[in-house]
Amino acid sequence: MQQDVQRGSQPWYYYLLIQIPIYEFLPALGLMLALYLGFKRKKSPAPEQEPENEEVLELLDESKAEERNFSHTFSLLVWWSFISIATFTYAGERMPWLTYHMAWPMILITGWALGHIIDTTDWAKLKEQNIPLTIATLAIFVASFGRAILVWNGPTRPFQGQGLEQLQATNEFLLPLIASILSAVGAVYFLRAWTFKEVQRVFVLVLFTFLAVLTMRASFRASYITYDQATEFLVYAHGATGIKEVIEQAEEISKRTTGGMNLALAYDASAPDTGVSWPFVWYLRDFTNQRSFDQPTRSLRDSVVIIVDEKNFDKIEPAIGPGYFRVDYIRMWWPMQDYFSLVYDRDPTIPFPEDYACKGTMSFLKLRKSKDYGSFCEWFTNPQIRAGIMQIWLNRDYTQYANAKGRSDLDLANWQPADRMRLYIRQDIAAQIWNYGVAPTTTEVLQDPTEGKYILLSADLMFDVNQPNSVSLNAPRSLAFANDGTLYVADSRNHRVLHLDIQGNILHEWGTYADGVSVTVGNGTFNEPWGIAVGPDGSVYVTDTWNHRVQKFSADGRFIKTWGVFGQGETPESFYGPRGLAVDAEGRVYVTDTGNKRIVVFDANGNFITQFGGAGFDPGLFDEPVGITVDKNGTVYVVDTWNQRIQTFTAIESDNNVIFLPEKQWDVFGWFGQSLDNKPFIAVDDNLHVFITDPEGYRVMEFDQNGEVVRVWGDYGDGNSSFGLTSGIAVDNDGNIWVTDSAFNRVMRFTLP
């Protein structure tokens, strides 16, 4: 137990509402029966009478001793049962395996209660009164009546219409109802000579026999059928079937290609949760050529099989290229957790809606107007949800419940909550193996356009805290050069702008944090500035991304102007997370309104000129535009991130109007992820070569004007030839390439060969 860790953060009613009703319903009902019998016995003491002789006196003493033993044992078991439930309910960690500590005393006291009924029943007398037939009719009555109740509380009640579904529900109700009526008549006939107590005792024993059968059924199912499925609540986080399937495939590939267990295999052990190390460290113990990795790099291409954790899905494909087949699996899953937060806080001044779930006998819950018990009440008042819960309890079948809740993630293939993983198999190896659906002929592997274009290029200058001129950065994004060769950096998570000389000395810095919630937004304040650009007159423009605006400053950081508000593009100034910025030779300011999937163009004073773009895949449309730049000929280049392409636009001017028409586009083998950090930027040099960053590919890519890859450099690492997260990019007057590394908080300069 780890009470201080409190794994799972289960609600206080976890045992009372989930574990005990689902698995320990027999001892829980047995505890109630024992309380009834025990307190009834305590209220009926033996009558005081004078002993007639020593033998009677001895019997009375034994009876009193037995009564004392019963009193002590009964009190102990009752106390033990209730204190266990109370203690484990109060304790910090609530896990399914701790239910054992509550079930054990309830099982003992249930055994006493049922044993008491058996011992105090006159079986010799009942044998003379057709007890086998009586028990049989009672058993049929209990089973058929229970089935009728189950159907009555189903999603489609009987006698509701003449459709196929309604008639089926009526039929399923009538058959057990008739059986229960006939068995009840038979039971009454056979019980006509029985006393009420005898009927009561035998009925209880029959009922508990059925409960015992249900308990054994649930135990067998949980132990041998659904033991590794998330449909059971008896376990918490546990390995899914995908683990065994991955290992079986890896073992088969290894034996068929190497003759043993020498397959080149890599598995994800990345921080902070060690990736798929659990449980693959154990399962891969016999693979002699296995290795773990933290961040995906291109060295993984030497591996035949790669197992990747969910958090690296966006990063793996740019690292390994297109030469792998992919199969998705669930690695670890948890039971359904819809029982969390059954009660919500609500505004007590707002009246409950007409269709509020707490109605009828549960209307009293509306008296507490500051709490919303609707999620709890619909378990009982919504027939579809009620029937779904019954199917979960009885058969661990989530189909009806999922349909009632409109859920698509309660089947085993799409289960939530779960941690997923991917298995990658190299195509040239898979082509040799029939089992993987590939004919044993030469298979053309998809080509990575960056293959053969990589060079080893080291930074010849870096600005960070480790350099002589220490520069403390925090997730630097875009950067831009002034006409005098000095450099401006959007230091996003320090919420400031830095003006540096070529040696990294700070010339100017400005900006403080403000988000409009905890700190009032003012002129010169920022909430993660991402984009920065310098105008022909030396003015500095900055996108204040999460304050959804653009700010203009003088070269030394004096505030000049701001424009923009949060919006969905209703007006030109309604921005949603603007990122990229560019200024052309005429002083026009181009803003990538990323969230609204458009480019908005202003003059140097923030006056609207035009806009272009919109959501889509057609030429001229965007999906997550980020970086933007303008070349010496006035052509506009836009990073269309989630469409994985670069688009160029040409300005057409007439009668004081300007429109931008799409000119050409080319695909980018990169930008696979959609995380908040995977936002690439772009730059163009005087030779019209285009440079882009591939943030989660840890690289820089260079293209010519035809979109052909010229060279690529970088991989994951903190050395001077690698990156943690490439972000901003710019070209200086000498043609050097400057890149910001947002993960390792540095600015790097590269001189092209």
Secondary structure as GFF3:
##gff-version 3
##sequence-region A 1 753
A	DSSP	three_ten_helix	7	9	.	.	.	ID=ss1
A	DSSP	pi_helix	14	19	.	.	.	ID=ss2
A	DSSP	alpha_helix	20	23	.	.	.	ID=ss3
A	DSSP	alpha_helix	25	42	.	.	.	ID=ss4
A	DSSP	alpha_helix	54	90	.	.	.	ID=ss5
A	DSSP	three_ten_helix	96	98	.	.	.	ID=ss6
A	DSSP	alpha_helix	99	119	.	.	.	ID=ss7
A	DSSP	alpha_helix	123	127	.	.	.	ID=ss8
A	DSSP	alpha_helix	131	152	.	.	.	ID=ss9
A	DSSP	alpha_helix	164	190	.	.	.	ID=ss10
A	DSSP	alpha_helix	196	220	.	.	.	ID=ss11
A	DSSP	pi_helix	221	225	.	.	.	ID=ss12
A	DSSP	beta_strand	238	239	.	.	.	ID=ss13
A	DSSP	alpha_helix	241	258	.	.	.	ID=ss14
A	DSSP	beta_strand	265	268	.	.	.	ID=ss15
A	DSSP	alpha_helix	277	283	.	.	.	ID=ss16
A	DSSP	beta_strand	290	293	.	.	.	ID=ss17
A	DSSP	three_ten_helix	298	302	.	.	.	ID=ss18
A	DSSP	beta_strand	305	309	.	.	.	ID=ss19
A	DSSP	three_ten_helix	310	312	.	.	.	ID=ss20
A	DSSP	alpha_helix	313	320	.	.	.	ID=ss21
A	DSSP	beta_strand	324	333	.	.	.	ID=ss22
A	DSSP	beta_strand	344	345	.	.	.	ID=ss23
A	DSSP	three_ten_helix	360	367	.	.	.	ID=ss24
A	DSSP	beta_strand	371	372	.	.	.	ID=ss25
A	DSSP	alpha_helix	374	381	.	.	.	ID=ss26
A	DSSP	alpha_helix	383	395	.	.	.	ID=ss27
A	DSSP	alpha_helix	399	405	.	.	.	ID=ss28
A	DSSP	beta_strand	418	426	.	.	.	ID=ss29
A	DSSP	alpha_helix	427	430	.	.	.	ID=ss30
A	DSSP	three_ten_helix	434	436	.	.	.	ID=ss31
A	DSSP	beta_strand	461	463	.	.	.	ID=ss32
A	DSSP	beta_strand	476	481	.	.	.	ID=ss33
A	DSSP	beta_strand	487	491	.	.	.	ID=ss34
A	DSSP	three_ten_helix	492	494	.	.	.	ID=ss35
A	DSSP	beta_strand	496	500	.	.	.	ID=ss36
A	DSSP	beta_strand	506	510	.	.	.	ID=ss37
A	DSSP	beta_strand	512	513	.	.	.	ID=ss38
A	DSSP	beta_strand	525	526	.	.	.	ID=ss39
A	DSSP	beta_strand	529	534	.	.	.	ID=ss40
A	DSSP	beta_strand	540	544	.	.	.	ID=ss41
A	DSSP	three_ten_helix	545	547	.	.	.	ID=ss42
A	DSSP	beta_strand	549	553	.	.	.	ID=ss43
A	DSSP	beta_strand	559	563	.	.	.	ID=ss44
A	DSSP	beta_strand	565	566	.	.	.	ID=ss45
A	DSSP	beta_strand	574	575	.	.	.	ID=ss46
A	DSSP	beta_strand	581	583	.	.	.	ID=ss47
A	DSSP	beta_strand	589	593	.	.	.	ID=ss48
A	DSSP	three_ten_helix	594	596	.	.	.	ID=ss49
A	DSSP	beta_strand	598	602	.	.	.	ID=ss50
A	DSSP	beta_strand	608	613	.	.	.	ID=ss51
A	DSSP	beta_strand	625	630	.	.	.	ID=ss52
A	DSSP	beta_strand	636	640	.	.	.	ID=ss53
A	DSSP	three_ten_helix	641	643	.	.	.	ID=ss54
A	DSSP	beta_strand	645	654	.	.	.	ID=ss55
A	DSSP	beta_strand	657	667	.	.	.	ID=ss56
A	DSSP	beta_strand	682	684	.	.	.	ID=ss57
A	DSSP	beta_strand	690	694	.	.	.	ID=ss58
A	DSSP	three_ten_helix	695	697	.	.	.	ID=ss59
A	DSSP	beta_strand	699	703	.	.	.	ID=ss60
A	DSSP	beta_strand	709	713	.	.	.	ID=ss61
A	DSSP	beta_strand	726	731	.	.	.	ID=ss62
A	DSSP	beta_strand	737	741	.	.	.	ID=ss63
A	DSSP	beta_strand	746	750	.	.	.	ID=ss64
###
